[in-house]
Amino acid sequence: MKVAVIGTGYVGLTTAVSLAMNGHQVTGIDLVASKVEKLRQGISPIYEPGLDEALKKVLDDGALTFYTDLTEAKDAEIFFICVGTPEAADGTADLTYLLGAVSDIEKVHSLAPQERIVVIKSTVPVGTGEKVAGMLAGCQGVSVASNPEFLREGSALLDALEPSRIVIGVDNPQAAAGMEELYNGVKAPRVITTRANAELIKYASNAFLATRISFMNELARLSTALGTDIVTISRGMGLDSRIGPQFLRAGVGYGGSCFPKDTIALLRLAAEHNIHLSILDKVREVNNTQPVWFLEQLCLQLPDLKGKQIAVLGLTFKPDTDDIREAPSLKLIEALLQKGASVKAYDPIGASDVSKQFPQITYTQSAEEACEGAQAALLVTEWEQCVQLDWKRVHQSMAQPLLVDGRNAWPNQEVKEAGFHYIGVGRS
Ligand code: UDX
C-alpha cells in the first residue's frame, strides 16, 4: 500500500522503516529540513539498535523516501500521524503538532481526493480520534483510525516488526479492512475495537507497567529495612503466571518519554471526568521520591557529601538508547551537586546531551575511569559497559570501595568478595 508517515521521531521513523520492510511504499514526512536531508542519506537522528542498517536498506530499495512537504505523498492510501504529544504545562497532552498534521492532511486530501485512512499512532487522550474525525468530516472518503504504538526504545524496530498485539480503533468496516490489509502478514493478535477503547488501551498499558515498577520500588524500600532480597522476591513473584516476570525490577525509578508523560496525562484526563485515579497518583509519587530514597541510602554511608567525589554510571533513561528524557540520572546529579559532591559521569552515548544541562561535571571515557578516586560509585543505568567491570581494578582505584547499585545489576556476592561495601535497591 502507499503510506505516508508524518513525524520521524522514535515512533514515526521506526513505523516508516518497518512498513517499508514489510513491502509497503512509504513516504516519511518531517517539517525539519535538516533532519530530512540526513534521513535521505541514511543517517538516523536517533540511536536505535539495527535501525541504521534497516533504514539504508529500504532507502536503497526505494521503498522509503523522505520529504518536508506532505503534498509529495498526496496519493497515499494511509496517513500515519506519529508526531509528538508532549506534556503541556498543566500535565495534559499538548496536541498542537497533531492538529497541525490533521490540517495538512485536509489540504492534501482536497488536492487529491480518494478513499483513505488517517491513522493516529501518537499517544493521545481518549476522544482525540473522535475530534479528528469531526475535523475531517468534510473530506469525503476519509476514515480515522486509532492504532497505538507499544514499541520500547532500545528494541523499537523489533517491537514494530514483531508487535505483541495490533490494536485498531475504527468506526466502520472499510477502515478495519484497510488496516487489516496494511498489517497483512504481521503475526500478532488483533484487537479491533472503537477508537476510544484503542486510545485508552495505550494509556492504561503504560500506567499499569509504571504501577508495577513503583510497586516493586516501594516494596524494595521495605526489603532494605527487612534485610531481604528484592531480586529473589521478584523472581518468586514473577513465576506465578498470573503475575509474570516482566517489569518487576526495582531500581532508581522509571524515566523516558512515555511513562512520566502518559501517567500524568491519564490522571488529568480522569480528573476532567471527576475521577481521581488514586493508585496512579501514588505511582507517580513513589517514582518521584525513589531517587531521593536512593540517595539516602548513599548518605547512610557517606553522611556528608561535600567535597566527595561520586561516580555516576549510566545517564540515559535505560540502556541501548541515547534518550535522556526524564532520566533518573538528571535528578541524581542535580541532588549530588546540591549536596556539594563533585561528579564524574560515564555513559556510552548519553554524555553529550547531559553535558548541555550539567557542563560543570566531568565526563569520562569509561566506567572504570569515572570510578578512579571516587568515594562511591552509583549505577544508574544498567548499560553492559557499566555492569561488566574489572572489579579488581575498580577496587584499587577508588578512594573508598562503596558501590550503590540503582539497578540491582552488579554481582553483589562477587563485589562483596572483592572487598566492596555493596548497597542495592532492596538487596544487600
Ligand atoms: C514504554 C513502554 O514499555 C512501551 O510499550 C511504550 O510504547 C513506550 O513506553 P520505553 O519508555 O521505551 O517504553 O521503555 P521501557 O522499557 O518500558 O522502560 C521504561 C522505564 O522503566 C525505564 O526507565 C526503565 O529503566 C524502567 N523500568 C522498566 C524499571 O525500572 N523496572 C522494570 O522492571 C522495567
Residues whose N, C-alpha, C, O or C-beta is under 5 A from the ligand:
A	BS01	UDX	E149 F150 L151 R152 E153 I213 F247 L248 R249 G251 G253 Y254 G255 G256 S257 C258 F259 F317 K318
